[in-house]
Amino acid sequence: MSFFQYLKDKRNFFILNVIIMFFVSLMTIVSTDSRNTVSNIVYTNVVIFFIVAIYVIIEYYYNREFYRELNDLVESNHEEFLATLPKPRNDEQLLYLELLKKVNSVHGDQLQKLYNEKMDHQDFITSWIHEVKVPIAAGRLLMENSNGRTVEYLVDKFEDELDRIENYVEQALYYSRIDSFSKDYFISEVVLDQVAKNSVKKFAKSFINKQIRFHMDNIEQVVHTDSKWLGFIMDQVFSNSLKYTGEGGEISVQFEEDLKEKRLQIQDTGIGIKPEDISRVFEKGFTGSIGRSHAKSTGLGLYLAKEMALKLGHDLSIHSEDGKYTKVIIHFPKIRNYYHL
C-alpha cells in the first residue's frame, strides 16, 4: 500500500479531525468569559464525544455490508469461498483479501503436492506388491513340483527367489527413506572399487549361473559420497545388467576423470535398450518394450538409483545400442555443496 493509498483510506478520519478543529476554534473564539471556563470545557468535550460517536456509527454502517458478507462466508460451508469474497471497501481490505488469495494458492499447491506424493506412493505399493508376488508364487510352484528334484536343486532355486524378494524389500525400504534422506546420510571419502566389489559379491551367484564374465579396471579412486546409498545405486545397476545380459556375456567397470567430474561406468553386453525407450528409463514404473516382454522388469530400480544419485549430488546417465550393450554412468561432480542436500 502506498502512502497516498493509506491517506485515501484515512479520509474519513481527516474529515472528523477538521470538524473537531473547527468546533474547538469556534469555542475558543466565543469563550472570552473566564467564569464559564469549566462549563465550556464540559460542553466542548460532550460535543466532541458526540461527533466522534457519529463518526464511529457512520464508519460502521459504511463497512457493515463488507463485515456481514465476510461473516456469512466464515459461517457457511462454501468450498469455493474465494469466488464469493465480498468486495473490499478500501485498500487495506483489498490487501487482506489479496493475502488471503495468496495463502489459499500456496495451500492449494501444497495439497496438490501431497496428493501427487500419495498417488505416487500408492502406485509404488501396488506395483511392488505385484512384483513381490512373483517370487513367492515361484517358490510355491517349486514346492508343489519338488518330486524327483534333489534337495540341492530346490535350495538353489529357493535362494534365487529369496534373493529377488530381498531385493524388492530393499527397494521398498530405500523408497520409504527418500523423503527423509537428509536425516540418513553421512558423506565421507569412499573408495569406489570397494563399493563396486561389495555390490558384485551380492550377485556372485548370478554371475556364475549365467557364466557372465566380470572385468573391473583398477579404480582405487576416492569420491565423496555416502557408501550405503552409493552401494544401493550400484546394486540396482548391476541387477539390471545381470537381468538383461545373456549367458556368456560380460559386465565391465571402468573409471574416467576430467576437470569437472569423476565417472564410474558399468557396461554390459546385454540386449540393450531401444532408442525410443532410452529417454524414459529413469521414469518410475517405466519398463518399455523390453519390460513388457520381460517378466522380471519392475521399472523401479533405475528410478530409485537416479533419485538417490541426485540426492547425493551425483547424477546418472545411460547410453545403449539396441542388441549390443548398455552403459550406465555414475557422475561424481568435483564441485558440490552438500548443504543443499
Disulfide bonds with the S-S distance in Angstrom:
none
